[in-house]
Amino acid sequence: MTKQTTRSGPPLIIVALAFVGGLFLIIPIVALLQRAPWSDLGGLLTDKAATQALRLSLVCSFGATLLALITGVPLAWVLARANFPGRRLLRALVILPLILPPVAGGVALLLAFGRQGLVGAPLFDWLGLQLPFTTIGAMLAETFVALPFLVITVESGFRSIDRSYEDAARTLGAKPRFIFRRITLPLLAPSIAAGAVLAWARALGEFGATITFAGSVAGRTQTLPLAVFFDLGFDPDRAIALSVILVFISILILVSLRERWLTPLR
Amino acid sequence: MKNRVTAGFWGVFLLLTSLIALTVTPLNANSAETQPSKKISGEIIILAASSLNDSFTKIGEKFESEHNDVKVKFSFGASSQIRQQLEGGVGGDVVATADTKTMALLNQSSLVTKKSTIFAKNTFAIVVQNRNPSKIKTLADLGNDKQKIVLCAPGVPCGVYANQVLRQAKVSISHPILSSDAAAAVSLVALGEADAALIYRTEAISNSRLKGIEIPKSENIIAQYPAAVIKNSSNKTAAREFVKFLNEPKAQKILSEYGFLPKAEL
């Protein structure tokens, strides 16, 4: 028998597995919301420790996004358009933190920028500068994991630009800077925006690299995810409340990226 | 056609099993079958404070060598975290915490069998690298803002003890690096990224790169370690035997090798 019969939905087993998979993803969120201390939420979220963690999370994640934009867009540009030996290798290395378990990234950061690290030791010995356990350190840890998201998104943006517009402008005598500002950048803007939101989301949720490299110092490096982890032991209600906040932020991100994610690919 | 039918069967089967799995609560399915004789067998899972990591691993080996049919498995973590796990329904056979308070709370929620026994005591020390590069000598030195000091988080027993020691010595640390449990606290010191940890003296003994600076008795604390059989343990006979073993000379010898104080002392 061939598969021509009907063009109905997927087979039952697929539907069943899809059901299981869907439930698996949905149930934990439902459990979290159902267990959330809704009536005390205001109080739990306005106390000093919670606001401190929230503020720090915003500072670090926006700082990391900014750093990612400043270095990531040029990096994407070079990867998309420059031709040089070792480009593929560079690309692979830049993407690596995307797959690397963040805790390993944290260890690597510690060995590079720690007090006794490759770059960190001279910084510390000569300038007395230490990055671990500082807010800048937390920001750098978040940048390390967030940057690749921005780079791959913007790089694919560069690649999808129809270069004939730029070529046309050039033949009409436009200067490179003008071309970038008036043609490339507007065409690239949606990719940069999407990349920045992705990078920001990744930075906001960062845990492994941050705790390994920047530790957990209240008010300095203890961001929301770290606060959740540390509170769970002795103040579970607050940990749940903070998790609920993270769920809502994620929903906001999803809504802002709906064009990209919520509509199926064609 | 046949394929479609079997696929359908498996689909329904999976659907049903997943539903059953979702509705039936795991654990405590009164599998506490009574052992016929004194001879114990099977597997026991010990949930223990992370400061017991090295000593318990050794004690487990000893216990296994005396009871050939028993396998001892460990899960180490902060005592407060272990309590969360047990409250959340994680199964196990024996629980050993780094303070009596956590055990009392476990008892209150009827998660352990009534009788817990104290099997060890511990005190605090300032743990530094062997060569002590920051030249820390007393608790007062920890108050120096330039030093990076690691403490356990306030909700973890070792964090409660640390705060007690600091209070007694009238020292305050403005930005401590918080660690999630005792074992994690010293790793940053061993790496040379933090200057000292205020933690159990036993942590210095099990790591050859570290040493402990004693704290005067008047400012120190005494941590008492209780162990108990978990109420819904499926291997209570073996569990009870393990708890008993902790107070026998063989286990006590191992504990003292790792720097714990015999329970009679102090």
Interface residues (C-beta under 8 A of the other chain):
Chain A: M1 P11 L12 I13 I14 V15 A16 L17 F19 V20 L23 I27 L110 G114 R115 Q116 Q130 P132 F133 G215 S216 V217 A218 G219 R220 Q222 F229 F230 D231 L232 G233 F234 D235 P236
Chain B: M1 R4 A7 G8 W10 G11 V12 L14 L15 S18 L22 A78 S80 Q81 Q84 K148 V150 A153 P154 G155 V156 H175 P176 I177 L178 S179 S180 L188 L191 G192 E193 A194
